[in-house]
Amino acid sequence: MTQTRPTQERPATRAAVIALTLVLLTGFLLLPLLVVFVEAFAHGFGAVLTALSEPDALAAIRLTLIVAAISVPLNTVCGLAAAWCIGRFEFPGRGLLMTLIELPFSVSPVVSGLVWVLLFGTNGWLGTVADRANVQVLFALPGLVLATVFVTFPFVARTLIPLMREQGSAEEEAAVTLGAKGWRVFWHVTLPNIRWGLLYGVLLCNARAMGEFGAVAVVSGHVRGQTMTMPLQVEALFNDYDWVGAFTIAGLLSLLALITLAVKAVLEWRIGEHGRALI
């Protein structure tokens, strides 16, 4: 009697699972993505260019890039510092710090945005302080950045923590033994070892920052041409029955997502190659 290994499926089972996976991927991922591009170009390439040249669309694209350009470097620095602390040191409260880093994954983005409204609103804890300093947080760029930073904070840290744990600190200790100090150890030993993982985390952080909707929608005020990012602009155009404009912006976001996936695949390959080189 022929026996099958626990880890070896029958050919029919394997074929069925592969076919089911392809059907699900096509129906739930590829088909909707294809519809976005088909609807965007339904009236020709000229209509797409016209939609992209609208002042509100340009303002939404510009604001999205500005928010990402501010929030991603902030999260890169904070995530790198958090990963360094957790991956290299044992201290009381280490588990609590890990939990706090993962908190944005558990909290709804809408709640994340509401937190900033409660803090910087008219009757909020810090609202009066912001008014006295003549700083507008809500319905302005600072509020959008704060909401985006909170939602995207875990990506860099969660990417680097397991990588730094796996690598250990032997090379850094050797550098210190040879006389290297502080920043020199970081720039010449630590950073080269984690550079691909860091780029991977930054890539994921940037993708989420540009595509964030819930938290940004709460603090933006939906002021067209001023506080509307690309996801919010898609919703506004869709509600106005401007199908070409909505699907054009959505297509641009989808194109950025595809580019992100391509770069992500390259980085995963480089991380794998680097990991095998260390063995």
Backbone bond lengths (Angstrom), bond angles and torsions (degrees), N, CA, C in turn:
res aa  C-N    CA-C-N  psi(-1)  N-CA   C-N-CA  omega(-1)  CA-C   N-CA-C  phi
1 M - - - 1.468 - - 1.524 109.42 -
2 T 1.327 116.59 129.07 1.462 121.08 -178.29 1.522 110.36 -78.36
3 Q 1.324 115.05 128.72 1.451 120.60 179.37 1.527 109.92 -106.13
4 T 1.311 115.37 145.66 1.460 121.13 178.65 1.519 109.83 -103.53
5 R 1.299 117.12 133.41 1.463 120.51 177.35 1.517 110.65 -62.03
6 P 1.347 116.09 149.91 1.464 118.89 -179.69 1.521 113.15 -57.89
7 T 1.338 116.11 -28.88 1.473 119.60 -177.33 1.526 112.12 -100.94
8 Q 1.328 117.59 8.14 1.460 121.07 -178.34 1.525 109.60 -118.29
9 E 1.352 116.64 116.70 1.450 120.91 -179.87 1.517 109.79 -86.51
10 R 1.330 114.47 160.07 1.456 119.87 173.94 1.525 109.34 -68.92
11 P 1.335 118.57 151.04 1.471 121.26 -179.28 1.519 112.68 -55.86
12 A 1.332 117.08 -40.06 1.464 119.89 -179.87 1.527 111.05 -64.92
13 T 1.324 116.11 -41.65 1.469 119.88 178.87 1.515 111.03 -64.51
14 R 1.342 115.62 -44.14 1.455 120.05 -179.96 1.523 110.91 -61.98
15 A 1.331 117.02 -42.92 1.466 120.76 179.44 1.517 111.38 -64.92
16 A 1.342 116.97 -39.06 1.463 120.57 179.92 1.526 111.45 -65.98
17 V 1.330 116.08 -41.88 1.468 119.92 179.57 1.523 110.71 -65.22
18 I 1.330 116.86 -42.71 1.466 120.65 179.28 1.525 110.55 -63.47
19 A 1.334 116.35 -44.34 1.464 120.18 179.76 1.528 111.15 -62.91
20 L 1.332 116.95 -43.07 1.463 120.68 178.82 1.523 111.04 -62.81
21 T 1.327 116.49 -40.42 1.467 120.43 178.66 1.517 111.46 -63.34
22 L 1.329 116.30 -43.39 1.465 120.07 179.30 1.526 111.40 -64.31
23 V 1.326 116.65 -39.73 1.465 120.13 178.46 1.523 110.82 -63.57
24 L 1.337 116.67 -44.59 1.454 120.54 -179.75 1.525 111.13 -65.20
25 L 1.330 116.91 -42.69 1.460 120.38 179.11 1.526 110.83 -63.21
26 T 1.325 115.75 -41.60 1.461 119.35 -179.57 1.524 111.42 -67.95
27 G 1.334 116.50 -43.81 1.455 120.28 -175.55 1.513 114.34 -73.74
28 F 1.334 116.53 -36.73 1.462 119.53 -172.94 1.534 113.93 -102.95
29 L 1.334 117.92 -15.94 1.461 119.60 -177.94 1.528 112.31 -120.98
30 L 1.307 117.11 -59.36 1.463 120.11 -173.64 1.526 112.24 -69.90
31 L 1.318 117.35 -42.22 1.466 120.14 -177.87 1.525 112.40 -63.71
32 P 1.338 119.68 -49.28 1.471 118.52 176.24 1.522 113.14 -59.67
33 L 1.344 116.46 -38.10 1.462 119.74 178.66 1.521 110.73 -64.86
34 L 1.319 116.81 -39.65 1.455 120.93 177.78 1.523 111.10 -65.12
35 V 1.322 116.90 -39.34 1.469 121.00 179.48 1.521 110.74 -61.91
36 V 1.333 117.09 -38.99 1.462 120.77 179.86 1.526 110.43 -58.95
37 F 1.328 117.43 -47.71 1.460 120.48 -177.76 1.532 111.49 -71.43
38 V 1.333 116.73 -36.43 1.462 119.48 178.70 1.525 110.55 -64.16
39 E 1.333 117.09 -44.42 1.465 120.66 179.72 1.527 111.17 -67.65
40 A 1.321 116.73 -34.62 1.462 119.59 -179.73 1.534 111.18 -64.86
41 F 1.332 115.74 -39.52 1.461 120.02 -177.25 1.533 112.73 -99.55
42 A 1.336 116.74 15.06 1.467 120.27 -177.84 1.526 112.38 -62.01
43 H 1.332 117.72 -31.09 1.462 121.69 -178.40 1.524 112.38 -106.12
44 G 1.328 115.85 15.74 1.451 119.56 175.99 1.523 113.19 99.68
45 F 1.328 113.89 164.56 1.461 120.77 -178.18 1.527 111.54 -67.50
46 G 1.334 116.17 -31.04 1.462 119.28 179.29 1.510 112.42 -63.67
47 A 1.339 117.38 -37.74 1.461 120.85 178.53 1.525 110.66 -65.34
48 V 1.336 116.57 -35.41 1.462 120.34 177.82 1.525 110.67 -65.22
49 L 1.334 116.16 -45.40 1.464 119.91 178.37 1.523 111.28 -62.86
50 T 1.326 116.59 -38.62 1.469 120.06 178.35 1.525 110.74 -63.99
51 A 1.344 116.22 -42.71 1.465 120.04 179.74 1.520 111.49 -64.53
52 L 1.330 116.34 -38.56 1.459 119.86 -179.61 1.527 112.31 -73.03
53 S 1.325 117.37 -23.42 1.469 120.69 -178.36 1.518 113.01 -88.70
54 E 1.337 117.55 -1.56 1.463 120.31 177.27 1.530 109.56 -63.62
55 P 1.345 117.02 139.87 1.475 119.36 -178.71 1.522 113.72 -55.57
56 D 1.340 117.31 -41.81 1.463 119.59 -179.62 1.518 111.59 -66.97
57 A 1.336 116.60 -36.85 1.464 120.05 178.26 1.524 110.74 -66.82
58 L 1.324 116.49 -44.07 1.469 119.90 178.22 1.519 111.10 -63.09
59 A 1.337 116.23 -39.03 1.465 120.01 178.37 1.524 110.79 -64.99
60 A 1.350 117.17 -38.91 1.458 120.75 179.33 1.527 110.97 -66.67
61 I 1.332 116.38 -42.27 1.466 119.90 178.47 1.525 110.36 -64.13
62 R 1.327 116.30 -45.12 1.455 120.37 -179.45 1.529 110.99 -62.63
63 L 1.338 117.38 -43.65 1.457 120.56 -179.13 1.527 110.92 -65.77
64 T 1.315 117.40 -39.67 1.462 120.56 178.17 1.518 111.22 -60.50
65 L 1.318 116.21 -43.53 1.463 120.19 179.74 1.523 111.28 -67.26
66 I 1.333 116.91 -37.32 1.472 120.35 179.38 1.528 110.44 -66.08
67 V 1.329 116.23 -46.54 1.468 120.27 179.40 1.527 110.47 -59.83
68 A 1.334 116.88 -44.11 1.463 120.19 178.63 1.524 111.15 -65.74
69 A 1.328 117.17 -38.75 1.465 121.28 -178.30 1.525 112.22 -66.29
70 I 1.338 116.64 -24.50 1.465 120.36 178.83 1.530 111.09 -91.85
71 S 1.318 116.49 -46.92 1.465 120.55 -173.14 1.524 112.73 -72.83
72 V 1.320 118.33 -36.96 1.462 120.20 -177.22 1.532 111.87 -65.80
73 P 1.351 120.44 -48.36 1.467 118.37 175.81 1.526 113.51 -60.81
74 L 1.339 117.40 -37.27 1.468 119.69 177.42 1.524 110.60 -61.22
75 N 1.326 116.48 -46.33 1.458 119.82 -179.94 1.523 111.95 -70.47
76 T 1.319 117.18 -27.22 1.462 119.91 176.64 1.519 110.73 -65.31
77 V 1.326 116.08 -47.04 1.470 120.49 179.39 1.520 110.93 -65.64
78 C 1.338 116.48 -48.50 1.471 120.47 -178.34 1.525 110.83 -65.86
79 G 1.333 117.39 -42.00 1.459 120.12 179.48 1.511 112.90 -66.01
80 L 1.334 116.40 -38.21 1.454 120.52 177.93 1.526 110.65 -65.54
81 A 1.330 116.66 -41.69 1.467 120.32 178.46 1.532 111.10 -65.10
82 A 1.333 116.10 -42.14 1.464 119.58 179.48 1.526 111.13 -65.49
83 A 1.330 116.88 -42.34 1.467 120.37 178.96 1.521 111.21 -64.93
84 W 1.322 116.73 -37.45 1.471 121.05 178.17 1.527 110.42 -62.55
85 C 1.323 116.16 -46.08 1.466 119.97 -179.16 1.524 111.58 -63.69
86 I 1.334 116.60 -46.92 1.461 120.25 -175.59 1.517 111.69 -74.86
87 G 1.320 117.03 -37.27 1.456 120.28 -176.97 1.511 115.05 -80.36
88 R 1.324 117.02 -17.94 1.459 119.32 -174.36 1.530 114.50 -115.77
89 F 1.340 117.96 -17.73 1.461 119.69 -172.74 1.528 111.04 -130.05
90 E 1.329 114.81 151.18 1.456 122.61 171.25 1.531 107.05 -108.85
91 F 1.336 116.98 125.20 1.462 121.01 -177.45 1.516 108.91 -154.44
92 P 1.344 116.97 156.29 1.463 120.52 177.41 1.534 110.67 -62.27
93 G 1.301 116.57 136.58 1.456 120.62 -179.25 1.509 113.86 89.10
94 R 1.320 116.75 7.77 1.471 120.18 -179.05 1.526 111.10 -63.60
95 G 1.319 116.32 -42.04 1.456 120.15 178.08 1.520 112.25 -65.06
96 L 1.347 115.87 -37.63 1.461 119.99 177.87 1.521 110.87 -64.62
97 L 1.330 116.93 -39.63 1.461 120.72 177.82 1.527 110.86 -62.92
98 M 1.320 117.13 -40.16 1.462 120.84 176.49 1.525 110.72 -60.94
99 T 1.324 115.84 -41.89 1.469 120.22 179.71 1.519 110.96 -64.57
100 L 1.325 117.05 -41.67 1.463 120.74 -179.80 1.529 111.27 -65.57
101 I 1.319 116.85 -36.79 1.462 120.09 178.01 1.526 110.90 -62.79
102 E 1.321 116.48 -37.87 1.462 120.82 -177.81 1.524 112.91 -85.54
103 L 1.332 117.65 -4.31 1.465 120.87 -177.24 1.530 113.58 -55.68
104 P 1.338 120.18 -43.75 1.475 119.20 179.15 1.521 114.24 -60.22
105 F 1.345 117.81 -22.80 1.458 120.04 176.28 1.526 111.52 -70.47
106 S 1.338 116.53 -27.52 1.458 121.28 -175.25 1.516 113.18 -93.54
107 V 1.313 116.53 -26.81 1.462 121.23 -176.42 1.522 109.75 -88.39
108 S 1.310 116.29 138.11 1.466 120.55 176.66 1.520 110.27 -61.75
109 P 1.340 118.68 139.40 1.467 120.34 177.71 1.524 112.96 -57.10
110 V 1.321 116.72 -33.40 1.468 119.30 178.07 1.519 110.37 -63.67
111 V 1.326 116.69 -42.36 1.465 120.57 177.02 1.517 110.40 -64.32
112 S 1.329 116.79 -37.79 1.463 120.35 177.99 1.520 111.39 -60.28
113 G 1.326 116.85 -40.70 1.454 119.74 176.57 1.506 112.36 -70.16
114 L 1.330 116.41 -36.93 1.464 120.53 180.00 1.521 111.89 -63.92
115 V 1.325 116.77 -31.35 1.471 120.59 177.86 1.522 110.89 -57.30
116 W 1.343 116.26 -44.27 1.461 120.15 -179.24 1.525 111.42 -70.04
117 V 1.319 117.12 -30.99 1.468 119.88 175.10 1.528 110.11 -65.87
118 L 1.320 116.19 -41.63 1.465 119.72 178.83 1.520 111.97 -67.97
119 L 1.322 116.90 -30.22 1.464 119.89 -179.25 1.527 112.34 -80.98
120 F 1.332 116.83 -43.81 1.464 120.66 -172.47 1.524 113.73 -110.19
121 G 1.324 117.33 8.86 1.452 119.94 175.63 1.516 111.65 -69.18
122 T 1.320 115.69 177.21 1.463 120.50 -178.32 1.520 112.17 -56.57
123 N 1.308 117.19 -40.77 1.465 121.93 179.67 1.524 112.10 -104.72
124 G 1.315 117.25 17.15 1.452 120.99 -178.51 1.508 112.94 -77.90
125 W 1.324 114.90 169.54 1.460 120.18 -178.53 1.525 112.76 -61.40
126 L 1.329 116.72 -38.50 1.461 120.84 -177.50 1.525 112.57 -109.26
127 G 1.328 116.53 3.32 1.462 119.54 -178.46 1.511 113.19 -62.08
128 T 1.333 116.49 -42.54 1.462 120.67 -179.88 1.520 111.13 -65.29
129 V 1.335 116.39 -40.23 1.469 120.63 179.31 1.527 110.04 -63.05
130 A 1.331 116.82 -42.76 1.462 120.44 179.58 1.522 111.38 -65.27
131 D 1.338 116.72 -38.28 1.468 120.07 178.44 1.522 111.28 -65.29
132 R 1.326 116.88 -42.08 1.461 120.17 179.63 1.527 111.23 -65.45
133 A 1.330 116.63 -33.47 1.468 120.55 178.25 1.523 111.82 -83.72
134 N 1.335 116.14 0.77 1.471 122.22 -179.75 1.527 111.29 57.59
135 V 1.333 115.71 41.52 1.453 122.61 179.27 1.523 108.59 -115.40
136 Q 1.303 117.53 120.67 1.453 121.90 177.75 1.520 109.10 -94.49
137 V 1.320 115.27 116.87 1.455 120.96 -177.86 1.528 110.73 -97.49
138 L 1.336 115.37 -55.02 1.454 119.23 179.31 1.525 110.51 -74.59
139 F 1.333 114.95 149.02 1.465 122.32 179.87 1.531 111.45 58.73
140 A 1.329 114.96 32.66 1.466 121.02 179.14 1.528 108.30 -153.03
141 L 1.333 115.58 176.01 1.456 121.18 -177.11 1.532 113.60 -57.54
142 P 1.352 120.35 -42.99 1.474 118.82 -179.90 1.521 113.35 -57.43
143 G 1.327 117.62 -40.11 1.451 119.96 179.22 1.515 112.37 -65.47
144 L 1.332 116.27 -40.23 1.459 120.13 177.69 1.524 111.31 -63.25
145 V 1.324 116.21 -40.55 1.466 120.36 179.93 1.528 110.56 -67.06
146 L 1.333 117.13 -44.61 1.466 120.35 -179.85 1.527 111.21 -60.67
147 A 1.326 116.53 -45.49 1.462 120.10 179.36 1.522 111.39 -62.78
148 T 1.319 116.75 -41.14 1.464 120.62 -179.17 1.522 111.61 -69.75
149 V 1.324 117.21 -40.26 1.464 120.92 179.04 1.526 110.49 -61.55
150 F 1.321 116.85 -42.19 1.465 120.10 -179.00 1.531 110.95 -63.48
151 V 1.317 116.76 -45.39 1.462 120.97 -175.70 1.531 111.58 -69.63
152 T 1.320 117.28 -35.99 1.465 120.99 -174.09 1.528 113.88 -97.12
153 F 1.311 117.79 3.13 1.462 120.34 -174.53 1.533 113.92 -58.79
154 P 1.340 120.36 -41.18 1.472 118.88 -171.35 1.526 115.35 -69.63
155 F 1.321 119.69 -19.17 1.455 120.61 -166.56 1.528 112.88 -63.20
156 V 1.308 117.87 -47.54 1.469 119.95 -178.83 1.521 110.47 -68.70
157 A 1.325 116.64 -46.46 1.463 120.24 -177.54 1.525 111.51 -63.31
158 R 1.337 117.34 -45.66 1.459 120.35 -177.01 1.532 111.74 -69.65
159 T 1.312 118.05 -22.71 1.456 120.81 175.56 1.521 111.67 -76.97
160 L 1.327 116.43 -37.93 1.459 120.42 -173.97 1.520 113.72 -85.67
161 I 1.328 118.30 -30.02 1.469 120.39 -175.01 1.524 112.42 -58.00
162 P 1.346 120.55 -53.82 1.469 118.52 179.05 1.525 113.34 -65.08
163 L 1.329 117.06 -31.55 1.459 120.57 178.87 1.518 110.86 -66.19
164 M 1.324 117.47 -44.51 1.460 121.37 -179.13 1.523 110.85 -70.25
165 R 1.339 117.21 -33.71 1.462 119.57 176.01 1.523 111.07 -65.37
166 E 1.314 116.71 -41.58 1.467 121.21 -179.01 1.521 111.57 -66.73
167 Q 1.318 116.96 -39.57 1.462 120.41 -178.12 1.517 112.30 -72.56
168 G 1.327 116.98 -31.50 1.448 119.65 -177.26 1.521 112.24 74.43
169 S 1.307 115.77 -173.16 1.468 120.60 -175.86 1.524 113.03 -119.21
170 A 1.332 116.85 18.12 1.473 119.87 -176.03 1.524 111.29 -62.29
171 E 1.318 118.08 -44.43 1.461 120.35 -178.44 1.526 111.29 -66.27
172 E 1.311 117.21 -38.28 1.466 119.95 178.51 1.519 110.95 -66.86
173 E 1.330 116.23 -40.66 1.468 119.57 177.72 1.526 110.67 -64.01
174 A 1.328 116.73 -37.64 1.471 120.01 177.58 1.523 110.53 -64.97
175 A 1.342 116.69 -39.35 1.459 119.80 178.80 1.517 111.31 -65.02
176 V 1.329 116.32 -40.69 1.470 119.71 177.72 1.523 110.52 -64.35
177 T 1.326 116.69 -39.44 1.466 120.82 178.86 1.528 111.30 -61.87
178 L 1.344 115.39 -32.84 1.462 120.13 -179.73 1.529 112.56 -83.71
179 G 1.319 116.59 0.38 1.464 119.38 174.07 1.508 115.70 108.29
180 A 1.318 118.74 -1.63 1.470 120.81 179.39 1.523 109.61 -72.05
181 K 1.310 115.90 149.03 1.456 121.61 -177.72 1.522 110.76 -124.10
182 G 1.341 114.82 153.64 1.448 125.42 168.36 1.512 118.23 24.97
183 W 1.350 113.93 -105.97 1.460 120.32 -174.21 1.518 112.74 -63.80
184 R 1.325 117.03 -30.87 1.464 119.46 179.38 1.523 111.03 -64.92
185 V 1.342 116.56 -39.28 1.463 120.67 176.06 1.522 110.22 -63.76
186 F 1.324 115.82 -41.59 1.465 119.60 -178.60 1.527 111.16 -64.70
187 W 1.338 116.76 -49.71 1.459 120.24 -174.75 1.523 113.28 -70.02
188 H 1.331 117.51 -34.43 1.463 120.41 -172.28 1.528 113.87 -102.11
189 V 1.340 117.87 -14.67 1.465 119.72 -178.53 1.531 111.19 -122.15
190 T 1.327 115.98 -58.08 1.469 119.28 -174.31 1.521 112.37 -66.99
191 L 1.334 116.53 -51.99 1.469 120.18 -175.04 1.526 112.82 -62.68
192 P 1.339 120.69 -44.02 1.470 118.75 177.08 1.525 113.42 -60.00
193 N 1.327 117.45 -32.07 1.461 120.34 -178.58 1.530 112.86 -74.91
194 I 1.327 117.23 -25.51 1.468 119.47 -176.15 1.527 112.13 -113.05
195 R 1.327 117.74 9.78 1.457 119.54 -170.79 1.525 112.56 -61.70
196 W 1.343 117.57 -40.38 1.459 118.74 -179.12 1.517 111.38 -71.26
197 G 1.318 116.98 -38.66 1.461 120.08 175.48 1.522 111.68 -64.96
198 L 1.326 116.08 -37.88 1.460 120.22 178.40 1.528 110.57 -64.99
199 L 1.328 116.97 -44.44 1.462 120.44 177.71 1.521 111.16 -62.28
200 Y 1.325 116.10 -36.98 1.458 120.99 178.55 1.530 110.04 -63.17
201 G 1.333 117.67 -46.64 1.453 121.03 178.90 1.512 112.59 -65.00
202 V 1.334 116.64 -39.09 1.465 120.93 177.78 1.523 110.39 -64.26
203 L 1.324 116.55 -39.23 1.461 120.89 179.01 1.528 111.16 -62.06
204 L 1.329 117.12 -47.36 1.460 120.74 178.56 1.522 111.25 -64.10
205 C 1.312 116.39 -40.08 1.463 121.12 178.59 1.524 110.80 -62.30
206 N 1.315 116.85 -43.55 1.460 120.97 -179.64 1.527 111.34 -66.29
207 A 1.337 116.89 -40.70 1.463 120.10 179.03 1.519 111.25 -61.87
208 R 1.326 117.11 -42.73 1.467 120.33 179.63 1.522 110.49 -70.03
209 A 1.328 117.40 -36.63 1.462 120.64 -179.35 1.525 111.26 -62.94
210 M 1.324 117.66 -41.76 1.456 120.77 -178.85 1.523 112.45 -75.11
211 G 1.334 116.91 -25.78 1.450 119.85 -177.74 1.507 115.28 -100.99
212 E 1.327 118.52 1.44 1.464 121.16 -177.00 1.526 111.23 -65.82
213 F 1.320 115.39 136.30 1.464 120.76 -178.33 1.531 112.32 -122.01
214 G 1.339 117.08 -56.15 1.458 120.97 -169.74 1.511 114.90 -57.94
215 A 1.335 117.20 -55.55 1.462 120.52 -176.97 1.521 111.42 -65.56
216 V 1.328 116.25 -40.29 1.461 120.80 -179.34 1.530 110.99 -67.46
217 A 1.333 116.84 -36.31 1.462 120.20 -179.20 1.520 111.73 -62.82
218 V 1.330 117.38 -34.20 1.461 120.68 -177.63 1.529 111.17 -69.64
219 V 1.332 117.75 -39.47 1.463 120.72 -173.08 1.524 113.34 -97.13
220 S 1.333 118.07 -5.19 1.465 119.64 -173.07 1.516 113.63 -81.16
221 G 1.332 117.64 -34.71 1.457 119.94 -173.81 1.512 113.72 80.75
222 H 1.331 117.83 -4.96 1.474 123.55 178.01 1.527 112.37 54.11
223 V 1.306 115.95 47.01 1.469 120.58 177.00 1.525 107.71 -90.19
224 R 1.307 117.02 111.48 1.457 120.68 -175.41 1.530 111.32 -65.92
225 G 1.309 114.20 136.17 1.448 119.95 -179.73 1.508 113.84 81.25
226 Q 1.353 117.43 -3.11 1.466 119.91 -177.78 1.523 112.54 -130.70
227 T 1.338 117.94 -50.98 1.461 120.03 -175.52 1.524 112.46 -123.04
228 M 1.308 117.57 17.65 1.459 121.14 -179.22 1.529 109.84 -97.73
229 T 1.323 116.65 113.99 1.454 120.40 173.40 1.532 109.43 -82.19
230 M 1.309 116.93 178.12 1.465 119.95 -176.02 1.532 113.09 -60.40
231 P 1.341 120.26 -46.25 1.477 118.49 177.10 1.525 112.74 -60.69
232 L 1.324 118.00 -39.19 1.461 120.70 178.20 1.520 110.91 -68.10
233 Q 1.332 116.97 -35.39 1.461 121.06 178.18 1.526 110.72 -65.39
234 V 1.326 116.88 -37.44 1.466 120.33 177.07 1.522 110.31 -61.01
235 E 1.328 116.75 -45.40 1.469 120.10 179.81 1.524 110.90 -62.73
236 A 1.336 116.72 -44.39 1.458 120.54 -178.25 1.530 111.10 -63.05
237 L 1.323 117.13 -44.67 1.463 120.33 179.34 1.522 111.45 -66.44
238 F 1.312 116.65 -37.63 1.461 120.43 178.26 1.533 110.85 -64.59
239 N 1.332 116.93 -41.64 1.461 120.78 177.86 1.528 111.86 -66.55
240 D 1.334 117.06 -25.41 1.471 121.68 177.59 1.529 111.98 -88.40
241 Y 1.344 116.72 5.38 1.470 122.26 -179.18 1.528 112.32 62.12
242 D 1.325 116.08 25.95 1.461 121.13 173.82 1.527 107.11 -91.07
243 W 1.349 114.99 81.01 1.451 119.22 -173.13 1.521 112.08 -64.22
244 V 1.305 116.81 -42.11 1.472 119.67 -178.05 1.528 110.50 -62.68
245 G 1.324 116.41 -46.92 1.454 119.77 179.86 1.513 112.26 -63.36
246 A 1.340 116.41 -44.01 1.462 120.25 -178.59 1.522 111.25 -63.78
247 F 1.337 116.50 -47.12 1.462 119.20 -177.64 1.528 111.65 -73.56
248 T 1.321 117.48 -24.04 1.463 119.33 176.06 1.522 111.06 -68.08
249 I 1.336 116.36 -47.88 1.463 119.68 177.42 1.522 110.11 -65.26
250 A 1.339 116.61 -40.59 1.463 119.60 177.59 1.528 110.73 -62.83
251 G 1.334 116.57 -38.44 1.456 120.02 177.39 1.521 112.05 -64.27
252 L 1.343 116.24 -37.88 1.461 119.94 177.12 1.523 110.71 -64.07
253 L 1.336 116.49 -42.18 1.468 120.30 176.44 1.528 110.62 -63.66
254 S 1.322 116.71 -40.42 1.468 120.55 178.57 1.521 111.36 -64.90
255 L 1.340 116.25 -38.76 1.461 119.85 177.75 1.524 110.70 -63.46
256 L 1.329 116.78 -41.68 1.462 120.51 176.46 1.525 110.75 -62.56
257 A 1.342 116.80 -36.72 1.459 120.55 177.99 1.523 111.04 -65.84
258 L 1.330 116.89 -40.55 1.468 120.14 178.91 1.523 111.20 -65.72
259 I 1.327 116.11 -40.53 1.468 119.81 176.58 1.525 109.76 -62.84
260 T 1.334 115.82 -40.60 1.458 120.49 177.94 1.522 111.20 -60.75
261 L 1.325 117.01 -42.58 1.463 120.53 179.00 1.526 111.05 -63.77
262 A 1.329 116.53 -39.86 1.460 119.78 179.91 1.531 111.00 -64.47
263 V 1.322 115.71 -47.04 1.471 119.30 178.61 1.518 110.36 -65.05
264 K 1.338 116.63 -38.37 1.466 121.76 177.97 1.532 110.97 -58.95
265 A 1.333 116.73 -43.20 1.461 120.43 178.95 1.523 111.02 -62.87
266 V 1.331 116.64 -41.12 1.465 120.52 178.82 1.524 110.72 -64.16
267 L 1.337 116.18 -43.27 1.461 120.02 -179.42 1.525 111.12 -66.40
268 E 1.342 117.53 -38.82 1.460 120.03 177.35 1.526 110.51 -61.47
269 W 1.336 115.86 -39.87 1.462 119.84 178.17 1.521 110.80 -64.96
270 R 1.338 116.55 -42.92 1.466 119.35 -179.47 1.519 110.93 -67.81
271 I 1.343 117.30 -37.47 1.466 120.08 177.72 1.531 109.92 -63.62
272 G 1.344 116.36 -41.84 1.455 120.47 177.43 1.520 112.27 -62.48
273 E 1.329 115.99 -43.14 1.471 120.54 178.72 1.526 110.26 -64.08
274 H 1.343 116.24 -40.35 1.459 119.59 -178.99 1.520 110.15 -67.97
275 G 1.357 115.99 -38.77 1.455 119.66 179.76 1.522 111.60 -64.59
276 R 1.335 117.42 -41.60 1.472 120.17 177.80 1.524 111.58 -66.84
277 A 1.335 116.20 -29.22 1.461 118.85 179.87 1.520 111.47 -70.84
278 L 1.343 115.41 -25.35 1.461 118.37 -179.31 1.516 112.38 -80.76
279 I 1.372 116.44 -18.42 1.463 119.65 -177.03 1.533 110.26 -76.13
